[in-house]
Every structure is written in C-alpha cells, then in structure tokens.
Amino acid sequence: MSNPMHLILDSYSHPGISLFWKRHGLRIMEQLVPNEFFFTTGDMPLEKIVEREIWSGWKKLILIGSPSSIRRGFNAIMQASDECRSTLEIGFWPLDLQELAVSISQSASNLRPVLQVFKAGHTLLVDVMKVQFLAPELETNYFWNDFVINSTQTNAETTIYIDEQNSQVKGKFRCRIVFHDETLNSLTMHPGKLTRTPILKVYLKRETGLTAIDRLKQIKKWLAAEKKNIEDEALLKTGKQVEIQGNWANLTLDVLAMQDTVQSVHFEVARKSFSLIVPAKPIQTLENTKKIIPAFRPTGVIANNRGTSERVQLEQNMKQ
C-alpha cells in the first residue's frame, strides 16, 4: 500500500501560488487525490506545517511554492531527526514568477507530465551538504547547492583544510563550497547525477586592495550579473570534508540569520539524508552490459572439450 499524499502550498509568502491553485487546483486534486492539503498563513507558516507533518507518520509530502519556499521547507525537513525523515517521501515543486505566469496561462492538460511524476512517486535517497560552526554555540545547517563564506580582514591568515591537506590564504577572499549542481526540484532532477561520488568543490576568489575606480567597476559587475562573480572564481581543490579556520573571527557566513563573524566552519556530506521524489525510477547499481547479459558464445576450452567428448563417445561405440 502506497503512502498517503499530503500537499503543502506556500500561498502566504507568494500570492501567485494562490492564483495558480485557483486555476489548476481542481485538476491537481483529481490527479493526485491527496489525503490532506494545507495553505500557509500568518499564524501557520511553512516551517510550522512542515514540522507538524514530519512528526505525524508515514506519508508522501509534496511542497509547492516559490524557490525561496523550497529552501525554507528543505531546511525545516533537515532539522528533523533521521528517524523522522526516513518515514517521508518528499517532493519539491518550485514555481518562480516566469513558471507561474506560464502555468496560469496554460490549460490544466499541460500539467499532466508534472503530476505523473508525483503520482508515480519514484524516490532516491539523496546526499546533502552539512555545515557546522560556532556562534557562540555549535550550530548545524544544511544546504543543497552551495555555501558562501568570506574573509573580511586584510591582515587575516586563513587555513583551508580539504581532506587533511591544507592551503594558506592571506587577506580577504570569497570562498564558495559547491555540492549539487542541479536545483532542488523533483521535476527536473536527473537521477543519475544524484548517484555520483559525494564530492565538495571549493572555489576561491581572492580580493586585493582596490582603488576607487576599481571599486566602482566591481559594483557595476555586481549590478550587471552575479554570474560574473562566479566566473572569476578558481577551483582550489575537491574533497569529502572541508574545514576553514581563520583568526580574529574574520569569517562571515552567507546566512541571513547569522550576522556575527565566526572563526571556523566545518563542511561534510550527510549521506542518504531523505527520499527525494525524482522523475524516473533510478538505477541503484551501475553495472556494465557484460555483467548484466551473460556471454553465450562458447570459449575455446569449451569448444575443444566438446570435440574431445564426441570422439571419445564414437570410439566407445566402435569398440562395442
């Protein structure tokens, strides 16, 4: 028996989700037949609904909202214990402004392939990035794509440990630790890309002393596109565990709730953290064709033995 399905729509943080539901809600209900569905409100925010759903037993949980909603829902899910997450099959359906406009303008029949993904419910245990830091107590956060950490002191000396190998970096810099390249989306996720070796990629962008003209150029770059900053990065190294240690508490984290500086940050991969709904049934083991399909062509030894057996049988018949 399949797990019951519960839908969560973050309509409070994004009014467009309400318009989407008014346009296609009936069709979605007919196709998925959820046991429960919930809308977020000021008194019942997304995190509170997710927390309640996690504790209430086995189910298939589908979150529909903006990309920001998906990140918040992911964080709420990861704050639960492993035992609680193991009872869930989780689907993420992010809708940005462009996707909302297209979905609302189209007929409900265009949602059929999307709804089929959640209805089939193929899942894969996925790895996520785990980040720990002291602020002032030990805090643990989880991230899907990447995490940014900055050194803010010109005279600071920072050590970056990657699988027990260290690199010394002086002064200011921007460091981005990348894990998944794909966005957290059950509809566009390629199952094969989630079974790769869990490796953290460490990118570094050094900052030198800038003149007023250089700072003006840098601001123009930031305003033009964030992608340019990513292109300026250099891959430092890859590994399964990363630790960044600074001095004078010179490190700042790209976390809105964390405004204070920290002295060290530890990164690692949390293996098989939750069951993510993916578009197709994943192949769990990668085997080549020769291992899957046996070779039926007889080898030379078998062929020779077969000829020998025939001669021995013929000689025995002649003697008789």
C-alpha positions in Angstrom: 0.0 0.0 0.0 1.4 3.4 -1.0 1.9 6.2 1.5 -0.9 8.8 1.7 -0.2 12.1 0.0 -0.2 15.5 1.7 0.1 18.7 -0.2 1.6 22.0 1.2 1.1 25.2 -0.7 3.1 28.2 0.5 0.5 30.8 -0.7 1.1 33.2 2.2 4.7 34.1 1.1 3.8 34.3 -2.6 0.3 35.4 -3.8 1.0 33.9 -7.2 0.7 30.4 -5.7 -2.9 31.2 -4.7 -3.7 32.2 -8.3 -2.1 29.0 -9.6 -4.2 26.9 -7.2 -7.4 28.7 -8.3 -6.6 28.0 -11.9 -5.4 24.3 -11.6 -6.3 23.2 -8.0 -9.3 21.0 -9.1 -7.2 19.2 -11.7 -4.4 18.6 -9.3 -6.8 17.2 -6.7 -8.3 14.9 -9.3 -5.0 13.5 -10.5 -3.1 13.2 -7.2 -6.1 12.5 -4.8 -4.2 13.9 -1.8 -5.4 12.8 1.7 -4.7 16.3 3.1 -3.7 19.7 1.7 -2.6 22.8 3.6 -2.2 26.5 2.8 0.3 28.6 4.7 -1.0 31.6 6.7 0.5 34.2 9.0 -0.5 32.1 12.0 0.6 28.9 10.4 3.8 29.5 8.5 5.5 27.0 6.3 8.0 25.8 8.9 5.3 25.0 11.4 3.3 23.0 8.9 6.3 21.0 7.8 7.3 20.3 11.3 3.8 19.0 12.2 3.7 16.9 9.1 7.1 15.3 9.8 6.1 14.1 13.2 2.7 12.7 12.1 3.9 9.5 10.5 4.5 7.8 7.1 3.4 9.8 4.1 4.3 11.3 0.7 4.9 15.1 1.3 4.7 17.5 -1.7 5.7 21.1 -1.2 4.5 23.7 -3.8 5.9 27.2 -3.6 8.5 29.7 -4.8 12.2 28.8 -4.9 12.5 30.5 -1.5 9.7 28.4 -0.1 11.5 25.2 -1.3 14.7 26.3 0.5 12.8 27.0 3.7 11.0 23.7 3.5 14.2 21.8 2.9 15.8 23.4 5.9 12.8 22.6 8.1 12.9 18.9 6.9 16.6 18.6 7.6 16.3 19.9 11.1 14.3 16.8 12.0 15.9 13.6 13.1 17.0 10.8 10.7 14.2 8.6 12.1 11.5 11.2 11.2 12.9 11.9 7.7 13.0 8.1 7.0 9.2 8.0 7.1 8.8 10.5 4.3 8.8 10.6 0.5 9.5 14.2 -0.3 8.6 16.1 -3.5 9.6 19.7 -4.3 7.7 21.7 -6.9 9.2 25.2 -7.2 7.4 27.9 -9.2 9.2 31.1 -9.9 7.5 34.1 -11.5 8.0 33.0 -15.0 6.8 29.5 -14.4 3.8 30.8 -12.5 2.8 33.1 -15.4 3.2 30.2 -18.0 1.3 27.7 -15.8 -1.6 30.1 -15.1 -2.0 31.0 -18.8 -1.9 27.3 -20.0 -4.7 24.7 -19.7 -4.6 22.0 -17.0 -3.7 19.3 -19.6 -0.2 20.7 -19.7 0.3 19.7 -16.0 -0.2 16.0 -16.8 3.5 15.1 -17.1 4.2 17.1 -13.9 1.5 15.4 -11.9 2.6 12.0 -13.2 6.0 12.4 -11.5 4.4 12.9 -8.1 1.8 10.2 -8.7 4.4 7.6 -9.6 6.5 8.6 -6.6 9.9 7.1 -7.7 12.3 8.1 -4.9 16.1 8.2 -4.4 18.0 8.7 -1.1 20.0 11.9 -1.6 23.1 13.4 0.0 23.2 17.0 1.2 25.9 19.4 2.4 26.2 19.7 6.2 27.7 22.9 7.7 28.7 23.4 11.3 30.1 26.5 13.0 30.4 28.1 16.5 28.2 31.1 17.0 28.9 31.0 20.0 27.4 27.6 20.4 27.7 24.8 17.8 25.1 25.3 15.1 24.3 22.9 12.2 22.7 23.9 8.9 22.1 22.0 5.7 22.4 23.2 2.1 21.7 21.8 -1.3 23.6 23.7 -3.9 26.4 25.8 -2.4 27.5 27.8 0.6 29.5 31.1 0.6 32.0 32.2 3.3 34.0 35.4 3.2 37.2 36.6 4.9 36.8 40.2 5.8 40.2 41.2 7.3 43.1 42.4 5.2 45.7 41.0 7.6 43.9 37.7 8.3 45.5 34.4 7.8 43.1 31.6 6.9 43.7 27.9 6.6 41.5 25.7 4.3 41.7 22.0 5.1 40.5 19.7 2.3 40.7 16.0 3.2 43.6 16.7 5.6 45.5 18.7 3.0 45.8 22.4 3.9 46.1 25.7 1.9 47.1 29.0 3.4 45.2 32.1 2.2 46.1 35.6 3.4 43.8 38.7 3.4 40.3 39.0 2.0 38.7 36.4 -0.1 35.4 34.8 -1.1 35.1 31.1 -0.8 32.2 29.1 -2.3 31.7 25.4 -1.4 29.6 23.7 -4.1 27.9 20.3 -3.8 24.9 19.7 -6.1 24.8 21.5 -9.5 21.1 20.8 -10.0 18.4 22.9 -8.3 16.2 21.2 -5.7 13.3 20.3 -8.0 11.7 16.9 -8.2 10.6 17.6 -11.8 14.0 18.4 -13.4 16.2 16.2 -11.3 18.3 13.7 -13.2 18.5 10.5 -11.0 21.9 9.5 -12.4 23.5 12.8 -11.3 22.5 12.1 -7.7 24.4 8.8 -7.6 27.8 10.3 -8.2 30.6 10.2 -5.7 29.8 12.9 -3.0 32.5 15.5 -3.5 32.6 19.1 -2.3 34.1 21.6 -4.7 36.0 24.5 -3.1 36.1 27.7 -5.3 38.2 30.7 -4.2 38.1 34.3 -5.3 40.9 36.5 -3.8 40.3 40.2 -3.1 43.2 42.6 -3.4 43.5 46.2 -2.5 41.1 48.2 -4.7 41.2 51.8 -5.8 38.1 53.9 -6.0 37.9 53.3 -9.7 38.3 49.5 -9.2 35.5 49.5 -6.6 33.2 51.4 -9.0 33.9 48.8 -11.7 33.3 46.0 -9.2 29.9 47.5 -8.2 28.9 47.7 -11.8 29.8 44.0 -12.2 27.6 43.1 -9.2 24.7 45.1 -10.6 25.1 43.6 -14.0 25.1 39.9 -13.1 26.0 37.7 -10.2 27.2 35.2 -12.7 30.3 37.2 -13.4 31.5 36.8 -9.8 31.2 33.0 -10.3 33.2 33.1 -13.5 36.0 34.9 -11.7 36.4 32.0 -9.2 39.2 29.5 -9.3 38.7 25.8 -8.3 41.1 25.3 -5.3 40.5 21.6 -4.7 37.8 19.0 -4.2 37.3 16.6 -1.2 34.7 14.9 1.0 35.4 17.0 4.1 36.4 20.7 4.2 37.3 22.9 7.2 38.0 26.6 7.1 39.9 28.2 10.1 40.5 31.9 10.3 41.9 34.2 13.0 40.4 37.3 14.7 37.0 35.8 13.9 37.4 37.1 10.3 34.9 34.8 8.6 31.4 35.8 7.7 28.7 33.3 6.5 26.1 33.7 3.8 23.3 33.1 6.2 20.7 35.8 6.9 20.1 34.7 10.4 23.8 34.7 11.2 25.2 38.3 11.3 28.2 37.7 13.6 31.6 36.6 12.5 33.0 33.2 13.2 36.5 31.7 13.4 36.0 28.2 11.9 33.5 26.4 9.7 33.3 22.6 9.0 31.7 21.1 5.9 30.9 17.5 5.2 28.4 15.4 3.2 25.4 14.0 5.0 24.8 10.7 3.2 21.3 9.5 2.2 19.5 12.2 4.2 16.0 11.8 2.8 14.0 10.2 0.0 13.5 12.7 -2.8 10.9 12.1 -5.5 12.6 12.1 -8.9 11.1 11.9 -12.5 12.2 8.4 -13.3 13.0 5.1 -11.5 16.7 5.3 -10.6 19.1 2.6 -11.3 20.7 1.9 -8.0 23.8 -0.1 -9.2 25.9 0.9 -12.2 26.9 -2.3 -14.0 28.2 -2.7 -17.5 26.4 -4.8 -20.1 28.8 -7.7 -19.8 27.9 -8.2 -16.2 24.1 -7.9 -16.8 23.9 -10.0 -20.0 25.9 -13.2 -19.9 28.2 -14.1 -22.8 26.7 -17.1 -24.5 29.4 -17.7 -27.1 31.4 -20.8 -26.0 35.1 -20.2 -25.3 37.9 -22.1 -26.9 38.2 -24.5 -24.0 34.5 -25.4 -24.1 34.7 -26.0 -27.9 37.7 -28.2 -27.6 36.2 -30.2 -24.8 33.1 -30.7 -26.8 35.0 -32.1 -29.8 37.0 -34.4 -27.5 33.8 -35.7 -25.9 32.3 -36.5 -29.3 35.5 -38.5 -30.3 35.5 -40.4 -27.0 31.9 -41.4 -27.4 32.5 -42.5 -31.0 35.4 -44.7 -30.1 33.4 -46.4 -27.3 30.6 -47.2 -29.7 33.1 -48.8 -32.2 34.6 -51.0 -29.6 31.2 -52.2 -28.6 
